[in-house]
Amino acid sequence: LNNDQQLCVTLFYLEKKSYQQIADQTGYNMMQVKSHIQNGKRNLKTILEKKLNKG
């Protein structure tokens, strides 16, 4: 994940922050926060699938 995605995904899923809290903390707007989280989730899924398929 790129740095923006990693930060937003970590804050949202691990630190249980809301989109608004993430936006306030990072300076991103709400659309950017949502986009970073969605893209981060998609990229994590792809990375995990590749690792699992390699066995």
mmCIF entry with sequence, helices, sheets and N, C-alpha, C, O atoms, coordinates in Angstrom:
data_MODEL
# 
_entry.id   MODEL 
# 
_entity.id                         1 
_entity.type                       polymer 
_entity.pdbx_number_of_molecules   1 
# 
_entity_poly.entity_id                      1 
_entity_poly.type                           'polypeptide(L)' 
_entity_poly.nstd_linkage                   no 
_entity_poly.nstd_monomer                   no 
_entity_poly.pdbx_seq_one_letter_code       LNNDQQLCVTLFYLEKKSYQQIADQTGYNMMQVKSHIQNGKRNLKTILEKKLNKG 
_entity_poly.pdbx_seq_one_letter_code_can   LNNDQQLCVTLFYLEKKSYQQIADQTGYNMMQVKSHIQNGKRNLKTILEKKLNKG 
_entity_poly.pdbx_strand_id                 A 
# 
loop_
_entity_poly_seq.entity_id 
_entity_poly_seq.num 
_entity_poly_seq.mon_id 
_entity_poly_seq.hetero 
1 1  LEU n 
1 2  ASN n 
1 3  ASN n 
1 4  ASP n 
1 5  GLN n 
1 6  GLN n 
1 7  LEU n 
1 8  CYS n 
1 9  VAL n 
1 10 THR n 
1 11 LEU n 
1 12 PHE n 
1 13 TYR n 
1 14 LEU n 
1 15 GLU n 
1 16 LYS n 
1 17 LYS n 
1 18 SER n 
1 19 TYR n 
1 20 GLN n 
1 21 GLN n 
1 22 ILE n 
1 23 ALA n 
1 24 ASP n 
1 25 GLN n 
1 26 THR n 
1 27 GLY n 
1 28 TYR n 
1 29 ASN n 
1 30 MET n 
1 31 MET n 
1 32 GLN n 
1 33 VAL n 
1 34 LYS n 
1 35 SER n 
1 36 HIS n 
1 37 ILE n 
1 38 GLN n 
1 39 ASN n 
1 40 GLY n 
1 41 LYS n 
1 42 ARG n 
1 43 ASN n 
1 44 LEU n 
1 45 LYS n 
1 46 THR n 
1 47 ILE n 
1 48 LEU n 
1 49 GLU n 
1 50 LYS n 
1 51 LYS n 
1 52 LEU n 
1 53 ASN n 
1 54 LYS n 
1 55 GLY n 
# 
_struct_asym.id          A 
_struct_asym.entity_id   1 
# 
loop_
_struct_conf.conf_type_id 
_struct_conf.id 
_struct_conf.pdbx_PDB_helix_id 
_struct_conf.beg_label_comp_id 
_struct_conf.beg_label_asym_id 
_struct_conf.beg_label_seq_id 
_struct_conf.pdbx_beg_PDB_ins_code 
_struct_conf.end_label_comp_id 
_struct_conf.end_label_asym_id 
_struct_conf.end_label_seq_id 
_struct_conf.pdbx_end_PDB_ins_code 
_struct_conf.beg_auth_comp_id 
_struct_conf.beg_auth_asym_id 
_struct_conf.beg_auth_seq_id 
_struct_conf.end_auth_comp_id 
_struct_conf.end_auth_asym_id 
_struct_conf.end_auth_seq_id 
_struct_conf.pdbx_PDB_helix_class 
_struct_conf.details 
_struct_conf.pdbx_PDB_helix_length 
HELX_P HELX_P1 AA1 ASN A 3  ? VAL A 9  ? ASN A 3  VAL A 9  1 ? 7  
HELX_P HELX_P2 AA2 THR A 10 ? LEU A 14 ? THR A 10 LEU A 14 3 ? 5  
HELX_P HELX_P3 AA3 TYR A 19 ? THR A 26 ? TYR A 19 THR A 26 1 ? 8  
HELX_P HELX_P4 AA4 MET A 30 ? LYS A 54 ? MET A 30 LYS A 54 1 ? 25 
# 
_struct_conf_type.id          HELX_P 
_struct_conf_type.criteria    ? 
_struct_conf_type.reference   ? 
# 
loop_
_atom_site.group_PDB 
_atom_site.id 
_atom_site.type_symbol 
_atom_site.label_atom_id 
_atom_site.label_alt_id 
_atom_site.label_comp_id 
_atom_site.label_asym_id 
_atom_site.label_entity_id 
_atom_site.label_seq_id 
_atom_site.pdbx_PDB_ins_code 
_atom_site.Cartn_x 
_atom_site.Cartn_y 
_atom_site.Cartn_z 
_atom_site.occupancy 
_atom_site.B_iso_or_equiv 
_atom_site.pdbx_formal_charge 
_atom_site.auth_seq_id 
_atom_site.auth_comp_id 
_atom_site.auth_asym_id 
_atom_site.auth_atom_id 
_atom_site.pdbx_PDB_model_num 
ATOM 1   N N  . LEU A 1 1  ? 0.847   -1.191  0.000  1.00 0.00 ? 1  LEU A N  1 
ATOM 2   C CA . LEU A 1 1  ? 0.000   0.000   0.000  1.00 0.00 ? 1  LEU A CA 1 
ATOM 3   C C  . LEU A 1 1  ? 0.883   1.241   0.000  1.00 0.00 ? 1  LEU A C  1 
ATOM 4   O O  . LEU A 1 1  ? 1.985   1.249   0.548  1.00 0.00 ? 1  LEU A O  1 
ATOM 5   N N  . ASN A 1 2  ? 0.367   2.280   -0.627 1.00 0.00 ? 2  ASN A N  1 
ATOM 6   C CA . ASN A 1 2  ? 1.125   3.520   -0.539 1.00 0.00 ? 2  ASN A CA 1 
ATOM 7   C C  . ASN A 1 2  ? 0.917   4.132   0.855  1.00 0.00 ? 2  ASN A C  1 
ATOM 8   O O  . ASN A 1 2  ? 0.072   3.669   1.622  1.00 0.00 ? 2  ASN A O  1 
ATOM 9   N N  . ASN A 1 3  ? 1.679   5.155   1.166  1.00 0.00 ? 3  ASN A N  1 
ATOM 10  C CA . ASN A 1 3  ? 1.645   5.730   2.517  1.00 0.00 ? 3  ASN A CA 1 
ATOM 11  C C  . ASN A 1 3  ? 0.272   6.263   2.903  1.00 0.00 ? 3  ASN A C  1 
ATOM 12  O O  . ASN A 1 3  ? -0.158  6.092   4.043  1.00 0.00 ? 3  ASN A O  1 
ATOM 13  N N  . ASP A 1 4  ? -0.422  6.907   1.966  1.00 0.00 ? 4  ASP A N  1 
ATOM 14  C CA . ASP A 1 4  ? -1.745  7.464   2.257  1.00 0.00 ? 4  ASP A CA 1 
ATOM 15  C C  . ASP A 1 4  ? -2.736  6.356   2.591  1.00 0.00 ? 4  ASP A C  1 
ATOM 16  O O  . ASP A 1 4  ? -3.491  6.460   3.557  1.00 0.00 ? 4  ASP A O  1 
ATOM 17  N N  . GLN A 1 5  ? -2.731  5.301   1.793  1.00 0.00 ? 5  GLN A N  1 
ATOM 18  C CA . GLN A 1 5  ? -3.632  4.170   2.026  1.00 0.00 ? 5  GLN A CA 1 
ATOM 19  C C  . GLN A 1 5  ? -3.302  3.488   3.345  1.00 0.00 ? 5  GLN A C  1 
ATOM 20  O O  . GLN A 1 5  ? -4.197  3.172   4.130  1.00 0.00 ? 5  GLN A O  1 
ATOM 21  N N  . GLN A 1 6  ? -2.029  3.264   3.584  1.00 0.00 ? 6  GLN A N  1 
ATOM 22  C CA . GLN A 1 6  ? -1.613  2.586   4.811  1.00 0.00 ? 6  GLN A CA 1 
ATOM 23  C C  . GLN A 1 6  ? -2.054  3.376   6.042  1.00 0.00 ? 6  GLN A C  1 
ATOM 24  O O  . GLN A 1 6  ? -2.559  2.798   7.005  1.00 0.00 ? 6  GLN A O  1 
ATOM 25  N N  . LEU A 1 7  ? -1.866  4.684   6.012  1.00 0.00 ? 7  LEU A N  1 
ATOM 26  C CA . LEU A 1 7  ? -2.252  5.524   7.139  1.00 0.00 ? 7  LEU A CA 1 
ATOM 27  C C  . LEU A 1 7  ? -3.756  5.468   7.374  1.00 0.00 ? 7  LEU A C  1 
ATOM 28  O O  . LEU A 1 7  ? -4.198  5.254   8.503  1.00 0.00 ? 7  LEU A O  1 
ATOM 29  N N  . CYS A 1 8  ? -4.541  5.656   6.329  1.00 0.00 ? 8  CYS A N  1 
ATOM 30  C CA . CYS A 1 8  ? -5.998  5.678   6.475  1.00 0.00 ? 8  CYS A CA 1 
ATOM 31  C C  . CYS A 1 8  ? -6.542  4.316   6.903  1.00 0.00 ? 8  CYS A C  1 
ATOM 32  O O  . CYS A 1 8  ? -7.419  4.247   7.764  1.00 0.00 ? 8  CYS A O  1 
ATOM 33  N N  . VAL A 1 9  ? -6.039  3.244   6.320  1.00 0.00 ? 9  VAL A N  1 
ATOM 34  C CA . VAL A 1 9  ? -6.496  1.899   6.691  1.00 0.00 ? 9  VAL A CA 1 
ATOM 35  C C  . VAL A 1 9  ? -6.145  1.610   8.148  1.00 0.00 ? 9  VAL A C  1 
ATOM 36  O O  . VAL A 1 9  ? -6.963  1.061   8.886  1.00 0.00 ? 9  VAL A O  1 
ATOM 37  N N  . THR A 1 10 ? -4.944  1.974   8.563  1.00 0.00 ? 10 THR A N  1 
ATOM 38  C CA . THR A 1 10 ? -4.529  1.754   9.953  1.00 0.00 ? 10 THR A CA 1 
ATOM 39  C C  . THR A 1 10 ? -5.409  2.534   10.915 1.00 0.00 ? 10 THR A C  1 
ATOM 40  O O  . THR A 1 10 ? -5.871  1.990   11.918 1.00 0.00 ? 10 THR A O  1 
ATOM 41  N N  . LEU A 1 11 ? -5.641  3.801   10.616 1.00 0.00 ? 11 LEU A N  1 
ATOM 42  C CA . LEU A 1 11 ? -6.467  4.622   11.506 1.00 0.00 ? 11 LEU A CA 1 
ATOM 43  C C  . LEU A 1 11 ? -7.901  4.107   11.569 1.00 0.00 ? 11 LEU A C  1 
ATOM 44  O O  . LEU A 1 11 ? -8.513  4.104   12.637 1.00 0.00 ? 11 LEU A O  1 
ATOM 45  N N  . PHE A 1 12 ? -8.438  3.672   10.434 1.00 0.00 ? 12 PHE A N  1 
ATOM 46  C CA . PHE A 1 12 ? -9.833  3.246   10.383 1.00 0.00 ? 12 PHE A CA 1 
ATOM 47  C C  . PHE A 1 12 ? -10.039 1.877   11.023 1.00 0.00 ? 12 PHE A C  1 
ATOM 48  O O  . PHE A 1 12 ? -10.919 1.715   11.868 1.00 0.00 ? 12 PHE A O  1 
ATOM 49  N N  . TYR A 1 13 ? -9.243  0.902   10.629 1.00 0.00 ? 13 TYR A N  1 
ATOM 50  C CA . TYR A 1 13 ? -9.480  -0.474  11.075 1.00 0.00 ? 13 TYR A CA 1 
ATOM 51  C C  . TYR A 1 13 ? -8.783  -0.819  12.389 1.00 0.00 ? 13 TYR A C  1 
ATOM 52  O O  . TYR A 1 13 ? -9.350  -1.539  13.211 1.00 0.00 ? 13 TYR A O  1 
ATOM 53  N N  . LEU A 1 14 ? -7.590  -0.330  12.599 1.00 0.00 ? 14 LEU A N  1 
ATOM 54  C CA . LEU A 1 14 ? -6.856  -0.706  13.805 1.00 0.00 ? 14 LEU A CA 1 
ATOM 55  C C  . LEU A 1 14 ? -7.101  0.258   14.962 1.00 0.00 ? 14 LEU A C  1 
ATOM 56  O O  . LEU A 1 14 ? -7.172  -0.158  16.118 1.00 0.00 ? 14 LEU A O  1 
ATOM 57  N N  . GLU A 1 15 ? -7.228  1.544   14.649 1.00 0.00 ? 15 GLU A N  1 
ATOM 58  C CA . GLU A 1 15 ? -7.442  2.532   15.705 1.00 0.00 ? 15 GLU A CA 1 
ATOM 59  C C  . GLU A 1 15 ? -8.905  2.941   15.837 1.00 0.00 ? 15 GLU A C  1 
ATOM 60  O O  . GLU A 1 15 ? -9.254  3.751   16.696 1.00 0.00 ? 15 GLU A O  1 
ATOM 61  N N  . LYS A 1 16 ? -9.768  2.372   14.973 1.00 0.00 ? 16 LYS A N  1 
ATOM 62  C CA . LYS A 1 16 ? -11.223 2.581   15.044 1.00 0.00 ? 16 LYS A CA 1 
ATOM 63  C C  . LYS A 1 16 ? -11.628 4.054   14.951 1.00 0.00 ? 16 LYS A C  1 
ATOM 64  O O  . LYS A 1 16 ? -12.567 4.491   15.617 1.00 0.00 ? 16 LYS A O  1 
ATOM 65  N N  . LYS A 1 17 ? -10.913 4.811   14.119 1.00 0.00 ? 17 LYS A N  1 
ATOM 66  C CA . LYS A 1 17 ? -11.242 6.221   13.912 1.00 0.00 ? 17 LYS A CA 1 
ATOM 67  C C  . LYS A 1 17 ? -12.333 6.338   12.849 1.00 0.00 ? 17 LYS A C  1 
ATOM 68  O O  . LYS A 1 17 ? -12.436 5.501   11.953 1.00 0.00 ? 17 LYS A O  1 
ATOM 69  N N  . SER A 1 18 ? -13.136 7.379   12.963 1.00 0.00 ? 18 SER A N  1 
ATOM 70  C CA . SER A 1 18 ? -14.158 7.650   11.952 1.00 0.00 ? 18 SER A CA 1 
ATOM 71  C C  . SER A 1 18 ? -13.510 8.347   10.753 1.00 0.00 ? 18 SER A C  1 
ATOM 72  O O  . SER A 1 18 ? -12.379 8.826   10.831 1.00 0.00 ? 18 SER A O  1 
ATOM 73  N N  . TYR A 1 19 ? -14.249 8.391   9.651  1.00 0.00 ? 19 TYR A N  1 
ATOM 74  C CA . TYR A 1 19 ? -13.747 9.115   8.480  1.00 0.00 ? 19 TYR A CA 1 
ATOM 75  C C  . TYR A 1 19 ? -13.438 10.564  8.853  1.00 0.00 ? 19 TYR A C  1 
ATOM 76  O O  . TYR A 1 19 ? -12.411 11.110  8.449  1.00 0.00 ? 19 TYR A O  1 
ATOM 77  N N  . GLN A 1 20 ? -14.322 11.176  9.617  1.00 0.00 ? 20 GLN A N  1 
ATOM 78  C CA . GLN A 1 20 ? -14.125 12.574  9.997  1.00 0.00 ? 20 GLN A CA 1 
ATOM 79  C C  . GLN A 1 20 ? -12.888 12.740  10.871 1.00 0.00 ? 20 GLN A C  1 
ATOM 80  O O  . GLN A 1 20 ? -12.127 13.692  10.694 1.00 0.00 ? 20 GLN A O  1 
ATOM 81  N N  . GLN A 1 21 ? -12.682 11.829  11.808 1.00 0.00 ? 21 GLN A N  1 
ATOM 82  C CA . GLN A 1 21 ? -11.493 11.901  12.661 1.00 0.00 ? 21 GLN A CA 1 
ATOM 83  C C  . GLN A 1 21 ? -10.220 11.741  11.834 1.00 0.00 ? 21 GLN A C  1 
ATOM 84  O O  . GLN A 1 21 ? -9.224  12.424  12.074 1.00 0.00 ? 21 GLN A O  1 
ATOM 85  N N  . ILE A 1 22 ? -10.262 10.840  10.865 1.00 0.00 ? 22 ILE A N  1 
ATOM 86  C CA . ILE A 1 22 ? -9.099  10.639  9.993  1.00 0.00 ? 22 ILE A CA 1 
ATOM 87  C C  . ILE A 1 22 ? -8.846  11.895  9.169  1.00 0.00 ? 22 ILE A C  1 
ATOM 88  O O  . ILE A 1 22 ? -7.703  12.328  9.026  1.00 0.00 ? 22 ILE A O  1 
ATOM 89  N N  . ALA A 1 23 ? -9.903  12.475  8.631  1.00 0.00 ? 23 ALA A N  1 
ATOM 90  C CA . ALA A 1 23 ? -9.764  13.706  7.847  1.00 0.00 ? 23 ALA A CA 1 
ATOM 91  C C  . ALA A 1 23 ? -9.174  14.822  8.705  1.00 0.00 ? 23 ALA A C  1 
ATOM 92  O O  . ALA A 1 23 ? -8.280  15.543  8.261  1.00 0.00 ? 23 ALA A O  1 
ATOM 93  N N  . ASP A 1 24 ? -9.668  14.964  9.922  1.00 0.00 ? 24 ASP A N  1 
ATOM 94  C CA . ASP A 1 24 ? -9.154  16.002  10.820 1.00 0.00 ? 24 ASP A CA 1 
ATOM 95  C C  . ASP A 1 24 ? -7.679  15.772  11.148 1.00 0.00 ? 24 ASP A C  1 
ATOM 96  O O  . ASP A 1 24 ? -6.894  16.718  11.200 1.00 0.00 ? 24 ASP A O  1 
ATOM 97  N N  . GLN A 1 25 ? -7.316  14.529  11.367 1.00 0.00 ? 25 GLN A N  1 
ATOM 98  C CA . GLN A 1 25 ? -5.951  14.190  11.777 1.00 0.00 ? 25 GLN A CA 1 
ATOM 99  C C  . GLN A 1 25 ? -4.955  14.308  10.629 1.00 0.00 ? 25 GLN A C  1 
ATOM 100 O O  . GLN A 1 25 ? -3.817  14.732  10.833 1.00 0.00 ? 25 GLN A O  1 
ATOM 101 N N  . THR A 1 26 ? -5.378  13.934  9.424  1.00 0.00 ? 26 THR A N  1 
ATOM 102 C CA . THR A 1 26 ? -4.446  13.877  8.293  1.00 0.00 ? 26 THR A CA 1 
ATOM 103 C C  . THR A 1 26 ? -4.467  15.121  7.411  1.00 0.00 ? 26 THR A C  1 
ATOM 104 O O  . THR A 1 26 ? -3.498  15.405  6.708  1.00 0.00 ? 26 THR A O  1 
ATOM 105 N N  . GLY A 1 27 ? -5.568  15.859  7.449  1.00 0.00 ? 27 GLY A N  1 
ATOM 106 C CA . GLY A 1 27 ? -5.707  16.994  6.545  1.00 0.00 ? 27 GLY A CA 1 
ATOM 107 C C  . GLY A 1 27 ? -6.319  16.619  5.204  1.00 0.00 ? 27 GLY A C  1 
ATOM 108 O O  . GLY A 1 27 ? -6.518  17.490  4.357  1.00 0.00 ? 27 GLY A O  1 
ATOM 109 N N  . TYR A 1 28 ? -6.623  15.334  4.991  1.00 0.00 ? 28 TYR A N  1 
ATOM 110 C CA . TYR A 1 28 ? -7.308  14.910  3.772  1.00 0.00 ? 28 TYR A CA 1 
ATOM 111 C C  . TYR A 1 28 ? -8.776  15.303  3.878  1.00 0.00 ? 28 TYR A C  1 
ATOM 112 O O  . TYR A 1 28 ? -9.304  15.450  4.980  1.00 0.00 ? 28 TYR A O  1 
ATOM 113 N N  . ASN A 1 29 ? -9.439  15.476  2.726  1.00 0.00 ? 29 ASN A N  1 
ATOM 114 C CA . ASN A 1 29 ? -10.882 15.695  2.786  1.00 0.00 ? 29 ASN A CA 1 
ATOM 115 C C  . ASN A 1 29 ? -11.579 14.338  2.875  1.00 0.00 ? 29 ASN A C  1 
ATOM 116 O O  . ASN A 1 29 ? -10.944 13.294  2.725  1.00 0.00 ? 29 ASN A O  1 
ATOM 117 N N  . MET A 1 30 ? -12.882 14.361  3.120  1.00 0.00 ? 30 MET A N  1 
ATOM 118 C CA . MET A 1 30 ? -13.626 13.116  3.342  1.00 0.00 ? 30 MET A CA 1 
ATOM 119 C C  . MET A 1 30 ? -13.561 12.184  2.132  1.00 0.00 ? 30 MET A C  1 
ATOM 120 O O  . MET A 1 30 ? -13.444 10.969  2.294  1.00 0.00 ? 30 MET A O  1 
ATOM 121 N N  . MET A 1 31 ? -13.636 12.738  0.933  1.00 0.00 ? 31 MET A N  1 
ATOM 122 C CA . MET A 1 31 ? -13.576 11.899  -0.267 1.00 0.00 ? 31 MET A CA 1 
ATOM 123 C C  . MET A 1 31 ? -12.212 11.223  -0.394 1.00 0.00 ? 31 MET A C  1 
ATOM 124 O O  . MET A 1 31 ? -12.128 10.062  -0.796 1.00 0.00 ? 31 MET A O  1 
ATOM 125 N N  . GLN A 1 32 ? -11.154 11.939  -0.055 1.00 0.00 ? 32 GLN A N  1 
ATOM 126 C CA . GLN A 1 32 ? -9.822  11.343  -0.098 1.00 0.00 ? 32 GLN A CA 1 
ATOM 127 C C  . GLN A 1 32 ? -9.702  10.212  0.913  1.00 0.00 ? 32 GLN A C  1 
ATOM 128 O O  . GLN A 1 32 ? -9.140  9.161   0.606  1.00 0.00 ? 32 GLN A O  1 
ATOM 129 N N  . VAL A 1 33 ? -10.224 10.421  2.115  1.00 0.00 ? 33 VAL A N  1 
ATOM 130 C CA . VAL A 1 33 ? -10.172 9.388   3.155  1.00 0.00 ? 33 VAL A CA 1 
ATOM 131 C C  . VAL A 1 33 ? -10.899 8.138   2.675  1.00 0.00 ? 33 VAL A C  1 
ATOM 132 O O  . VAL A 1 33 ? -10.365 7.032   2.763  1.00 0.00 ? 33 VAL A O  1 
ATOM 133 N N  . LYS A 1 34 ? -12.113 8.312   2.169  1.00 0.00 ? 34 LYS A N  1 
ATOM 134 C CA . LYS A 1 34 ? -12.888 7.168   1.678  1.00 0.00 ? 34 LYS A CA 1 
ATOM 135 C C  . LYS A 1 34 ? -12.146 6.456   0.552  1.00 0.00 ? 34 LYS A C  1 
ATOM 136 O O  . LYS A 1 34 ? -12.098 5.226   0.514  1.00 0.00 ? 34 LYS A O  1 
ATOM 137 N N  . SER A 1 35 ? -11.578 7.219   -0.347 1.00 0.00 ? 35 SER A N  1 
ATOM 138 C CA . SER A 1 35 ? -10.856 6.649   -1.479 1.00 0.00 ? 35 SER A CA 1 
ATOM 139 C C  . SER A 1 35 ? -9.624  5.875   -1.014 1.00 0.00 ? 35 SER A C  1 
ATOM 140 O O  . SER A 1 35 ? -9.378  4.765   -1.485 1.00 0.00 ? 35 SER A O  1 
ATOM 141 N N  . HIS A 1 36 ? -8.856  6.445   -0.102 1.00 0.00 ? 36 HIS A N  1 
ATOM 142 C CA . HIS A 1 36 ? -7.656  5.766   0.397  1.00 0.00 ? 36 HIS A CA 1 
ATOM 143 C C  . HIS A 1 36 ? -8.026  4.461   1.100  1.00 0.00 ? 36 HIS A C  1 
ATOM 144 O O  . HIS A 1 36 ? -7.319  3.463   0.962  1.00 0.00 ? 36 HIS A O  1 
ATOM 145 N N  . ILE A 1 37 ? -9.120  4.463   1.846  1.00 0.00 ? 37 ILE A N  1 
ATOM 146 C CA . ILE A 1 37 ? -9.543  3.247   2.546  1.00 0.00 ? 37 ILE A CA 1 
ATOM 147 C C  . ILE A 1 37 ? -10.021 2.196   1.542  1.00 0.00 ? 37 ILE A C  1 
ATOM 148 O O  . ILE A 1 37 ? -9.633  1.031   1.634  1.00 0.00 ? 37 ILE A O  1 
ATOM 149 N N  . GLN A 1 38 ? -10.853 2.595   0.591  1.00 0.00 ? 38 GLN A N  1 
ATOM 150 C CA . GLN A 1 38 ? -11.357 1.643   -0.406 1.00 0.00 ? 38 GLN A CA 1 
ATOM 151 C C  . GLN A 1 38 ? -10.224 1.067   -1.248 1.00 0.00 ? 38 GLN A C  1 
ATOM 152 O O  . GLN A 1 38 ? -10.158 -0.144  -1.463 1.00 0.00 ? 38 GLN A O  1 
ATOM 153 N N  . ASN A 1 39 ? -9.338  1.929   -1.719 1.00 0.00 ? 39 ASN A N  1 
ATOM 154 C CA . ASN A 1 39 ? -8.218  1.456   -2.537 1.00 0.00 ? 39 ASN A CA 1 
ATOM 155 C C  . ASN A 1 39 ? -7.261  0.602   -1.710 1.00 0.00 ? 39 ASN A C  1 
ATOM 156 O O  . ASN A 1 39 ? -6.722  -0.389  -2.200 1.00 0.00 ? 39 ASN A O  1 
ATOM 157 N N  . GLY A 1 40 ? -7.057  0.989   -0.465 1.00 0.00 ? 40 GLY A N  1 
ATOM 158 C CA . GLY A 1 40 ? -6.199  0.206   0.416  1.00 0.00 ? 40 GLY A CA 1 
ATOM 159 C C  . GLY A 1 40 ? -6.755  -1.182  0.654  1.00 0.00 ? 40 GLY A C  1 
ATOM 160 O O  . GLY A 1 40 ? -6.009  -2.161  0.630  1.00 0.00 ? 40 GLY A O  1 
ATOM 161 N N  . LYS A 1 41 ? -8.067  -1.284  0.885  1.00 0.00 ? 41 LYS A N  1 
ATOM 162 C CA . LYS A 1 41 ? -8.704  -2.595  1.076  1.00 0.00 ? 41 LYS A CA 1 
ATOM 163 C C  . LYS A 1 41 ? -8.545  -3.463  -0.164 1.00 0.00 ? 41 LYS A C  1 
ATOM 164 O O  . LYS A 1 41 ? -8.208  -4.643  -0.067 1.00 0.00 ? 41 LYS A O  1 
ATOM 165 N N  . ARG A 1 42 ? -8.788  -2.876  -1.319 1.00 0.00 ? 42 ARG A N  1 
ATOM 166 C CA . ARG A 1 42 ? -8.669  -3.621  -2.572 1.00 0.00 ? 42 ARG A CA 1 
ATOM 167 C C  . ARG A 1 42 ? -7.228  -4.094  -2.780 1.00 0.00 ? 42 ARG A C  1 
ATOM 168 O O  . ARG A 1 42 ? -6.997  -5.236  -3.177 1.00 0.00 ? 42 ARG A O  1 
ATOM 169 N N  . ASN A 1 43 ? -6.272  -3.225  -2.513 1.00 0.00 ? 43 ASN A N  1 
ATOM 170 C CA . ASN A 1 43 ? -4.868  -3.597  -2.695 1.00 0.00 ? 43 ASN A CA 1 
ATOM 171 C C  . ASN A 1 43 ? -4.434  -4.653  -1.686 1.00 0.00 ? 43 ASN A C  1 
ATOM 172 O O  . ASN A 1 43 ? -3.670  -5.555  -2.031 1.00 0.00 ? 43 ASN A O  1 
ATOM 173 N N  . LEU A 1 44 ? -4.907  -4.558  -0.449 1.00 0.00 ? 44 LEU A N  1 
ATOM 174 C CA . LEU A 1 44 ? -4.592  -5.578  0.554  1.00 0.00 ? 44 LEU A CA 1 
ATOM 175 C C  . LEU A 1 44 ? -5.136  -6.936  0.134  1.00 0.00 ? 44 LEU A C  1 
ATOM 176 O O  . LEU A 1 44 ? -4.466  -7.957  0.286  1.00 0.00 ? 44 LEU A O  1 
ATOM 177 N N  . LYS A 1 45 ? -6.348  -6.939  -0.393 1.00 0.00 ? 45 LYS A N  1 
ATOM 178 C CA . LYS A 1 45 ? -6.952  -8.191  -0.853 1.00 0.00 ? 45 LYS A CA 1 
ATOM 179 C C  . LYS A 1 45 ? -6.095  -8.823  -1.945 1.00 0.00 ? 45 LYS A C  1 
ATOM 180 O O  . LYS A 1 45 ? -5.826  -10.024 -1.915 1.00 0.00 ? 45 LYS A O  1 
ATOM 181 N N  . THR A 1 46 ? -5.672  -8.017  -2.899 1.00 0.00 ? 46 THR A N  1 
ATOM 182 C CA . THR A 1 46 ? -4.844  -8.509  -3.998 1.00 0.00 ? 46 THR A CA 1 
ATOM 183 C C  . THR A 1 46 ? -3.516  -9.061  -3.478 1.00 0.00 ? 46 THR A C  1 
ATOM 184 O O  . THR A 1 46 ? -3.077  -10.132 -3.897 1.00 0.00 ? 46 THR A O  1 
ATOM 185 N N  . ILE A 1 47 ? -2.886  -8.330  -2.568 1.00 0.00 ? 47 ILE A N  1 
ATOM 186 C CA . ILE A 1 47 ? -1.606  -8.765  -2.000 1.00 0.00 ? 47 ILE A CA 1 
ATOM 187 C C  . ILE A 1 47 ? -1.769  -10.084 -1.257 1.00 0.00 ? 47 ILE A C  1 
ATOM 188 O O  . ILE A 1 47 ? -0.965  -11.000 -1.428 1.00 0.00 ? 47 ILE A O  1 
ATOM 189 N N  . LEU A 1 48 ? -2.808  -10.183 -0.434 1.00 0.00 ? 48 LEU A N  1 
ATOM 190 C CA . LEU A 1 48 ? -3.028  -11.405 0.338  1.00 0.00 ? 48 LEU A CA 1 
ATOM 191 C C  . LEU A 1 48 ? -3.346  -12.594 -0.560 1.00 0.00 ? 48 LEU A C  1 
ATOM 192 O O  . LEU A 1 48 ? -2.866  -13.701 -0.318 1.00 0.00 ? 48 LEU A O  1 
ATOM 193 N N  . GLU A 1 49 ? -4.152  -12.373 -1.595 1.00 0.00 ? 49 GLU A N  1 
ATOM 194 C CA . GLU A 1 49 ? -4.475  -13.459 -2.520 1.00 0.00 ? 49 GLU A CA 1 
ATOM 195 C C  . GLU A 1 49 ? -3.218  -13.980 -3.209 1.00 0.00 ? 49 GLU A C  1 
ATOM 196 O O  . GLU A 1 49 ? -3.056  -15.190 -3.368 1.00 0.00 ? 49 GLU A O  1 
ATOM 197 N N  . LYS A 1 50 ? -2.334  -13.082 -3.617 1.00 0.00 ? 50 LYS A N  1 
ATOM 198 C CA . LYS A 1 50 ? -1.090  -13.499 -4.270 1.00 0.00 ? 50 LYS A CA 1 
ATOM 199 C C  . LYS A 1 50 ? -0.224  -14.307 -3.311 1.00 0.00 ? 50 LYS A C  1 
ATOM 200 O O  . LYS A 1 50 ? 0.347   -15.328 -3.695 1.00 0.00 ? 50 LYS A O  1 
ATOM 201 N N  . LYS A 1 51 ? -0.128  -13.853 -2.065 1.00 0.00 ? 51 LYS A N  1 
ATOM 202 C CA . LYS A 1 51 ? 0.692   -14.571 -1.077 1.00 0.00 ? 51 LYS A CA 1 
ATOM 203 C C  . LYS A 1 51 ? 0.108   -15.945 -0.769 1.00 0.00 ? 51 LYS A C  1 
ATOM 204 O O  . LYS A 1 51 ? 0.847   -16.922 -0.652 1.00 0.00 ? 51 LYS A O  1 
ATOM 205 N N  . LEU A 1 52 ? -1.207  -16.024 -0.640 1.00 0.00 ? 52 LEU A N  1 
ATOM 206 C CA . LEU A 1 52 ? -1.847  -17.297 -0.332 1.00 0.00 ? 52 LEU A CA 1 
ATOM 207 C C  . LEU A 1 52 ? -1.739  -18.280 -1.493 1.00 0.00 ? 52 LEU A C  1 
ATOM 208 O O  . LEU A 1 52 ? -1.583  -19.482 -1.280 1.00 0.00 ? 52 LEU A O  1 
ATOM 209 N N  . ASN A 1 53 ? -1.820  -17.775 -2.709 1.00 0.00 ? 53 ASN A N  1 
ATOM 210 C CA . ASN A 1 53 ? -1.731  -18.646 -3.881 1.00 0.00 ? 53 ASN A CA 1 
ATOM 211 C C  . ASN A 1 53 ? -0.320  -19.176 -4.105 1.00 0.00 ? 53 ASN A C  1 
ATOM 212 O O  . ASN A 1 53 ? -0.142  -20.244 -4.689 1.00 0.00 ? 53 ASN A O  1 
ATOM 213 N N  . LYS A 1 54 ? 0.681   -18.433 -3.642 1.00 0.00 ? 54 LYS A N  1 
ATOM 214 C CA . LYS A 1 54 ? 2.062   -18.904 -3.770 1.00 0.00 ? 54 LYS A CA 1 
ATOM 215 C C  . LYS A 1 54 ? 2.337   -20.045 -2.805 1.00 0.00 ? 54 LYS A C  1 
ATOM 216 O O  . LYS A 1 54 ? 3.202   -20.886 -3.052 1.00 0.00 ? 54 LYS A O  1 
ATOM 217 N N  . GLY A 1 55 ? 1.581   -20.069 -1.682 1.00 0.00 ? 55 GLY A N  1 
ATOM 218 C CA . GLY A 1 55 ? 1.685   -21.123 -0.689 1.00 0.00 ? 55 GLY A CA 1 
ATOM 219 C C  . GLY A 1 55 ? 3.025   -21.189 -0.088 1.00 0.00 ? 55 GLY A C  1 
ATOM 220 O O  . GLY A 1 55 ? 3.274   -22.032 0.774  1.00 0.00 ? 55 GLY A O  1 
# 
